[in-house]
Amino acid sequence: MQLDPDIQAFYERGAEAERLSGGLATGPLELARTQELIQRHLPGSDLRILDVGGGPGVYARWLGALGHDVVLVDPVVLHVEQARETGVRAELGDARRLDQPDGSVDAVLLLGPLYHLLDADDRAEALREAHRVLRPGGLLFAAAISRYAALLDLLVRLDALGAAVFEIVAEGISTGVFRGGREVFTNAYFHLPSELAREVVDAGFGDVEVFNVEGPGFLAPDIAERWADPARRQILLSSARLVEREPELLGAASHLLAVARVPDTRD
Ligand SMILES: C[S@@+](CC[C@H](N)C(=O)[O-])C[C@H]1O[C@@H](n2cnc3c(N)ncnc32)[C@H](O)[C@@H]1O
Protein backbone atom coordinates (compact mmCIF):
# COMPACT_ATOMS: atom_id res chain seq x y z
CA MET A 1 0.00 0.00 0.00
CA GLN A 2 1.34 3.38 -1.01
CA LEU A 3 1.94 6.17 1.51
CA ASP A 4 1.55 9.69 0.08
CA PRO A 5 5.17 10.86 -0.68
CA ASP A 6 4.53 14.27 0.96
CA ILE A 7 3.38 12.59 4.19
CA GLN A 8 6.36 10.22 4.04
CA ALA A 9 8.82 13.11 3.53
CA PHE A 10 7.20 15.15 6.31
CA TYR A 11 7.64 12.36 8.87
CA GLU A 12 11.10 11.35 7.66
CA ARG A 13 12.37 14.69 8.98
CA GLY A 14 12.10 13.09 12.41
CA ALA A 15 10.18 15.76 14.34
CA GLU A 16 7.41 13.38 15.43
CA ALA A 17 9.50 11.77 18.20
CA GLU A 18 9.54 15.04 20.20
CA ARG A 19 6.12 16.42 19.28
CA LEU A 20 4.15 15.20 22.29
CA SER A 21 6.85 16.05 24.82
CA GLY A 22 6.92 19.72 23.80
CA GLY A 23 8.36 19.85 20.26
CA LEU A 24 4.91 21.23 19.52
CA ALA A 25 3.69 23.50 22.33
CA THR A 26 0.26 21.84 22.46
CA GLY A 27 1.78 18.31 22.46
CA PRO A 28 1.90 17.75 26.24
CA LEU A 29 -1.79 18.69 26.61
CA GLU A 30 -2.72 16.38 23.71
CA LEU A 31 -0.71 13.53 25.26
CA ALA A 32 -2.06 13.93 28.79
CA ARG A 33 -5.67 14.15 27.68
CA THR A 34 -5.42 11.29 25.16
CA GLN A 35 -3.86 9.07 27.84
CA GLU A 36 -6.57 10.07 30.30
CA LEU A 37 -9.36 9.20 27.86
CA ILE A 38 -7.75 5.89 26.87
CA GLN A 39 -7.12 4.84 30.47
CA ARG A 40 -10.66 5.76 31.50
CA HIS A 41 -12.06 3.31 28.95
CA LEU A 42 -9.59 0.40 29.01
CA PRO A 43 -11.19 -2.55 30.80
CA GLY A 44 -8.44 -3.59 33.19
CA SER A 45 -4.86 -4.76 32.69
CA ASP A 46 -2.96 -7.31 30.63
CA LEU A 47 -4.71 -6.41 27.37
CA ARG A 48 -3.58 -7.11 23.81
CA ILE A 49 -3.34 -3.69 22.15
CA LEU A 50 -2.53 -2.81 18.55
CA ASP A 51 -1.23 0.76 18.03
CA VAL A 52 -1.87 1.45 14.35
CA GLY A 53 -0.06 4.54 13.06
CA GLY A 54 1.77 4.54 16.37
CA GLY A 55 4.66 6.69 15.10
CA PRO A 56 7.81 6.60 17.27
CA GLY A 57 5.89 4.76 20.00
CA VAL A 58 4.98 7.22 22.75
CA TYR A 59 1.62 5.57 23.47
CA ALA A 60 2.90 2.03 22.88
CA ARG A 61 5.70 2.58 25.43
CA TRP A 62 3.29 4.00 27.98
CA LEU A 63 0.81 1.14 27.55
CA GLY A 64 3.60 -1.45 27.69
CA ALA A 65 4.82 0.07 30.97
CA LEU A 66 1.26 -0.33 32.31
CA GLY A 67 1.55 -4.07 31.67
CA HIS A 68 -0.29 -4.40 28.36
CA ASP A 69 0.94 -6.50 25.44
CA VAL A 70 1.40 -3.88 22.70
CA VAL A 71 2.32 -4.12 19.01
CA LEU A 72 2.87 -0.97 16.95
CA VAL A 73 2.30 -0.72 13.19
CA ASP A 74 3.45 2.27 11.11
CA PRO A 75 4.34 2.80 7.42
CA VAL A 76 7.30 5.15 8.12
CA VAL A 77 10.59 3.23 8.48
CA LEU A 78 12.10 5.88 10.77
CA HIS A 79 9.14 5.63 13.17
CA VAL A 80 9.37 1.83 13.34
CA GLU A 81 13.13 2.09 14.02
CA GLN A 82 12.64 4.76 16.71
CA ALA A 83 9.92 2.70 18.39
CA ARG A 84 12.09 -0.45 18.36
CA GLU A 85 15.05 1.47 19.82
CA THR A 86 12.93 2.17 22.91
CA GLY A 87 11.88 -1.46 23.31
CA VAL A 88 8.52 -1.34 21.53
CA ARG A 89 7.50 -4.30 19.36
CA ALA A 90 7.02 -2.48 16.06
CA GLU A 91 6.41 -3.54 12.48
CA LEU A 92 6.05 -1.79 9.13
CA GLY A 93 2.48 -1.78 7.90
CA ASP A 94 -0.56 0.13 6.78
CA ALA A 95 -3.85 0.69 8.60
CA ARG A 96 -5.74 -0.42 5.48
CA ARG A 97 -4.31 -3.94 5.53
CA LEU A 98 -3.20 -5.31 8.87
CA ASP A 99 -1.37 -8.63 9.28
CA GLN A 100 -3.06 -9.50 12.58
CA PRO A 101 -5.67 -12.31 12.60
CA ASP A 102 -9.40 -11.70 13.06
CA GLY A 103 -10.54 -11.04 16.63
CA SER A 104 -7.00 -11.15 18.01
CA VAL A 105 -6.77 -7.92 20.08
CA ASP A 106 -8.68 -6.22 22.91
CA ALA A 107 -8.07 -2.63 21.80
CA VAL A 108 -6.89 -0.75 18.72
CA LEU A 109 -5.39 2.74 18.76
CA LEU A 110 -5.83 4.56 15.47
CA LEU A 111 -4.19 7.85 16.40
CA GLY A 112 -3.05 9.20 13.05
CA PRO A 113 -4.21 7.11 10.08
CA LEU A 114 -7.69 8.65 9.85
CA TYR A 115 -6.29 12.13 9.30
CA HIS A 116 -3.66 10.99 6.81
CA LEU A 117 -6.05 8.99 4.63
CA LEU A 118 -7.58 11.70 2.46
CA ASP A 119 -9.97 9.41 0.62
CA ALA A 120 -13.15 8.29 2.41
CA ASP A 121 -12.82 4.73 1.00
CA ASP A 122 -9.32 4.45 2.50
CA ARG A 123 -10.56 5.63 5.91
CA ALA A 124 -13.42 3.13 5.72
CA GLU A 125 -10.91 0.36 4.94
CA ALA A 126 -8.73 1.33 7.93
CA LEU A 127 -11.75 1.31 10.24
CA ARG A 128 -12.96 -2.04 8.87
CA GLU A 129 -9.50 -3.52 9.45
CA ALA A 130 -9.51 -2.25 13.05
CA HIS A 131 -12.95 -3.85 13.46
CA ARG A 132 -11.74 -7.13 11.95
CA VAL A 133 -8.75 -7.55 14.27
CA LEU A 134 -10.71 -6.62 17.42
CA ARG A 135 -12.44 -9.31 19.48
CA PRO A 136 -16.19 -8.96 20.12
CA GLY A 137 -16.52 -6.23 22.74
CA GLY A 138 -13.05 -4.87 21.82
CA LEU A 139 -12.39 -1.12 21.94
CA LEU A 140 -11.40 1.36 19.25
CA PHE A 141 -9.70 4.70 19.99
CA ALA A 142 -9.66 6.70 16.75
CA ALA A 143 -8.23 10.22 16.55
CA ALA A 144 -9.17 12.85 14.01
CA ILE A 145 -8.21 16.48 13.51
CA SER A 146 -11.21 18.77 13.71
CA ARG A 147 -12.24 20.59 10.49
CA TYR A 148 -11.60 24.06 11.96
CA ALA A 149 -8.44 23.27 13.95
CA ALA A 150 -6.00 24.76 11.43
CA LEU A 151 -7.98 27.98 11.07
CA LEU A 152 -8.20 28.45 14.84
CA ASP A 153 -4.60 27.44 15.49
CA LEU A 154 -3.02 29.53 12.74
CA LEU A 155 -5.22 32.60 13.16
CA VAL A 156 -5.78 32.71 16.90
CA ARG A 157 -2.89 30.94 18.62
CA LEU A 158 0.04 31.20 16.24
CA ASP A 159 -0.84 34.43 14.40
CA ALA A 160 0.60 32.76 11.30
CA LEU A 161 -2.24 32.85 8.78
CA GLY A 162 -0.57 34.50 5.78
CA ALA A 163 -2.29 34.79 2.39
CA ALA A 164 -0.74 31.64 0.87
CA VAL A 165 -1.61 29.52 3.90
CA PHE A 166 -5.09 31.02 4.00
CA GLU A 167 -5.88 29.41 0.61
CA ILE A 168 -4.85 25.98 1.92
CA VAL A 169 -6.92 26.47 5.07
CA ALA A 170 -9.93 27.70 3.09
CA GLU A 171 -9.86 24.61 0.85
CA GLY A 172 -9.54 22.45 3.97
CA ILE A 173 -12.64 24.04 5.43
CA SER A 174 -14.78 23.56 2.34
CA THR A 175 -13.66 20.01 1.41
CA GLY A 176 -11.97 18.60 4.53
CA VAL A 177 -8.80 18.02 2.49
CA PHE A 178 -5.85 20.07 3.75
CA ARG A 179 -3.08 20.17 1.15
CA GLY A 180 -0.18 21.26 3.34
CA GLY A 181 2.37 19.36 1.22
CA ARG A 182 5.71 19.19 3.03
CA GLU A 183 5.72 22.64 4.61
CA VAL A 184 2.44 23.45 6.36
CA PHE A 185 2.00 20.31 8.52
CA THR A 186 1.37 17.91 5.63
CA ASN A 187 -1.53 16.51 3.62
CA ALA A 188 -4.41 15.60 5.87
CA TYR A 189 -8.14 15.11 6.17
CA PHE A 190 -9.94 17.25 8.77
CA HIS A 191 -13.19 15.76 10.08
CA LEU A 192 -16.44 17.33 11.15
CA PRO A 193 -17.32 15.72 14.51
CA SER A 194 -20.53 14.16 13.13
CA GLU A 195 -18.61 12.79 10.14
CA LEU A 196 -16.10 11.03 12.40
CA ALA A 197 -18.92 9.40 14.36
CA ARG A 198 -20.66 8.34 11.13
CA GLU A 199 -17.51 6.78 9.65
CA VAL A 200 -16.99 4.76 12.85
CA VAL A 201 -20.62 3.60 12.90
CA ASP A 202 -20.51 2.72 9.18
CA ALA A 203 -17.55 0.41 9.87
CA GLY A 204 -19.76 -1.63 12.23
CA PHE A 205 -18.84 -0.17 15.64
CA GLY A 206 -21.34 0.55 18.42
CA ASP A 207 -21.39 2.70 21.58
CA VAL A 208 -19.64 5.53 19.70
CA GLU A 209 -18.64 8.58 21.72
CA VAL A 210 -16.66 11.54 20.36
CA PHE A 211 -14.47 13.50 22.77
CA ASN A 212 -12.84 16.93 22.48
CA VAL A 213 -9.25 16.03 23.43
CA GLU A 214 -7.47 19.31 24.27
CA GLY A 215 -10.52 21.47 24.94
CA PRO A 216 -10.21 25.25 24.43
CA GLY A 217 -6.75 25.46 26.07
CA PHE A 218 -4.97 24.61 22.82
CA LEU A 219 -5.73 28.17 21.70
CA ALA A 220 -3.72 29.79 24.50
CA PRO A 221 -0.75 31.53 22.81
CA ASP A 222 1.38 31.01 25.96
CA ILE A 223 0.41 27.37 26.45
CA ALA A 224 4.01 26.21 27.11
CA GLU A 225 4.37 28.59 30.08
CA ARG A 226 0.96 27.63 31.45
CA TRP A 227 1.79 23.93 31.14
CA ALA A 228 5.05 24.44 33.05
CA ASP A 229 3.14 25.91 36.04
CA PRO A 230 1.34 23.14 38.00
CA ALA A 231 -1.67 25.25 39.01
CA ARG A 232 -2.22 26.68 35.53
CA ARG A 233 -1.70 23.22 34.03
CA GLN A 234 -4.59 21.94 36.15
CA ILE A 235 -6.82 24.70 34.77
CA LEU A 236 -5.96 23.65 31.21
CA LEU A 237 -6.83 20.02 32.06
CA SER A 238 -10.00 20.87 34.00
CA SER A 239 -11.19 23.13 31.16
CA ALA A 240 -10.76 20.29 28.71
CA ARG A 241 -12.70 17.87 30.96
CA LEU A 242 -15.46 20.41 31.49
CA VAL A 243 -16.45 20.47 27.81
CA GLU A 244 -15.04 17.16 26.56
CA ARG A 245 -18.45 15.90 25.43
CA GLU A 246 -20.16 19.23 24.76
CA PRO A 247 -21.52 18.74 21.22
CA GLU A 248 -21.77 22.48 20.53
CA LEU A 249 -18.01 22.87 21.13
CA LEU A 250 -16.73 19.78 19.32
CA GLY A 251 -16.29 21.79 16.12
CA ALA A 252 -13.86 24.09 17.94
CA ALA A 253 -11.64 21.19 19.04
CA SER A 254 -8.10 20.55 17.92
CA HIS A 255 -8.17 16.73 18.07
CA LEU A 256 -11.28 14.59 18.32
CA LEU A 257 -11.15 11.11 19.81
CA ALA A 258 -13.82 8.57 18.89
CA VAL A 259 -14.17 5.73 21.40
CA ALA A 260 -16.25 2.81 20.17
CA ARG A 261 -16.82 -0.90 20.68
CA VAL A 262 -17.22 -3.94 18.45
CA PRO A 263 -20.72 -5.20 19.30
CA ASP A 264 -20.63 -8.46 21.21
CA THR A 265 -23.50 -10.58 19.92
CA ARG A 266 -23.11 -12.90 22.93
CA ASP A 267 -24.35 -10.06 25.22
C1 LIG B 1 0.88 12.60 13.87
S1 LIG B 1 1.52 10.98 13.81
C2 LIG B 1 0.79 10.28 15.27
C3 LIG B 1 1.65 9.27 15.95
C4 LIG B 1 1.05 8.71 17.25
N1 LIG B 1 -0.03 7.78 16.97
C5 LIG B 1 0.54 9.83 18.11
O1 LIG B 1 -0.69 9.98 18.24
O2 LIG B 1 1.35 10.57 18.64
C6 LIG B 1 0.58 10.17 12.53
C7 LIG B 1 1.10 8.77 12.26
O3 LIG B 1 0.20 8.12 11.33
C8 LIG B 1 1.01 7.32 10.48
N2 LIG B 1 0.25 6.99 9.26
C9 LIG B 1 0.02 7.76 8.18
N3 LIG B 1 -0.68 7.07 7.25
C10 LIG B 1 -0.86 5.83 7.76
C11 LIG B 1 -1.48 4.63 7.27
N4 LIG B 1 -2.03 4.58 6.05
N5 LIG B 1 -1.47 3.54 8.05
C12 LIG B 1 -0.90 3.57 9.29
N6 LIG B 1 -0.29 4.67 9.78
C13 LIG B 1 -0.27 5.78 9.03
C14 LIG B 1 2.25 8.17 10.24
O4 LIG B 1 3.33 7.42 9.76
C15 LIG B 1 2.48 8.74 11.64
O5 LIG B 1 3.33 7.92 12.40
The ligand as an SDF file (V2000), in Angstrom:
LIG
                    3D

 27 29  0  0  0  0  0  0  0  0999 V2000
    0.8820   12.6040   13.8750 C   0  0  0  0  0  0  0  0  0  0  0  0
    1.5200   10.9780   13.8120 S   0  0  0  0  0  0  0  0  0  0  0  0
    0.7860   10.2790   15.2740 C   0  0  0  0  0  0  0  0  0  0  0  0
    1.6540    9.2730   15.9480 C   0  0  0  0  0  0  0  0  0  0  0  0
    1.0480    8.7140   17.2480 C   0  0  0  0  0  0  0  0  0  0  0  0
   -0.0260    7.7780   16.9660 N   0  0  0  0  0  0  0  0  0  0  0  0
    0.5380    9.8330   18.1110 C   0  0  0  0  0  0  0  0  0  0  0  0
   -0.6860    9.9760   18.2440 O   0  0  0  0  0  0  0  0  0  0  0  0
    1.3480   10.5730   18.6430 O   0  0  0  0  0  0  0  0  0  0  0  0
    0.5810   10.1670   12.5330 C   0  0  0  0  0  0  0  0  0  0  0  0
    1.0960    8.7680   12.2560 C   0  0  0  0  0  0  0  0  0  0  0  0
    0.2030    8.1230   11.3310 O   0  0  0  0  0  0  0  0  0  0  0  0
    1.0120    7.3240   10.4810 C   0  0  0  0  0  0  0  0  0  0  0  0
    0.2530    6.9910    9.2600 N   0  0  0  0  0  0  0  0  0  0  0  0
    0.0170    7.7640    8.1830 C   0  0  0  0  0  0  0  0  0  0  0  0
   -0.6760    7.0700    7.2540 N   0  0  0  0  0  0  0  0  0  0  0  0
   -0.8560    5.8270    7.7590 C   0  0  0  0  0  0  0  0  0  0  0  0
   -1.4760    4.6340    7.2690 C   0  0  0  0  0  0  0  0  0  0  0  0
   -2.0340    4.5830    6.0500 N   0  0  0  0  0  0  0  0  0  0  0  0
   -1.4670    3.5410    8.0550 N   0  0  0  0  0  0  0  0  0  0  0  0
   -0.8980    3.5750    9.2870 C   0  0  0  0  0  0  0  0  0  0  0  0
   -0.2900    4.6720    9.7810 N   0  0  0  0  0  0  0  0  0  0  0  0
   -0.2700    5.7780    9.0340 C   0  0  0  0  0  0  0  0  0  0  0  0
    2.2480    8.1680   10.2430 C   0  0  0  0  0  0  0  0  0  0  0  0
    3.3310    7.4240    9.7610 O   0  0  0  0  0  0  0  0  0  0  0  0
    2.4830    8.7400   11.6370 C   0  0  0  0  0  0  0  0  0  0  0  0
    3.3250    7.9240   12.3960 O   0  0  0  0  0  0  0  0  0  0  0  0
  1  2  1  0
  2  3  1  0
  2 10  1  0
  3  4  1  0
  4  5  1  0
  5  6  1  0
  5  7  1  0
  7  8  2  0
  7  9  1  0
 10 11  1  0
 11 12  1  0
 11 26  1  0
 12 13  1  0
 13 14  1  0
 13 24  1  0
 14 15  1  0
 14 23  1  0
 15 16  2  0
 16 17  1  0
 17 18  1  0
 17 23  2  0
 18 19  1  0
 18 20  2  0
 20 21  1  0
 21 22  2  0
 22 23  1  0
 24 25  1  0
 24 26  1  0
 26 27  1  0
M  CHG  2   2   1   9  -1
M  END
$$$$
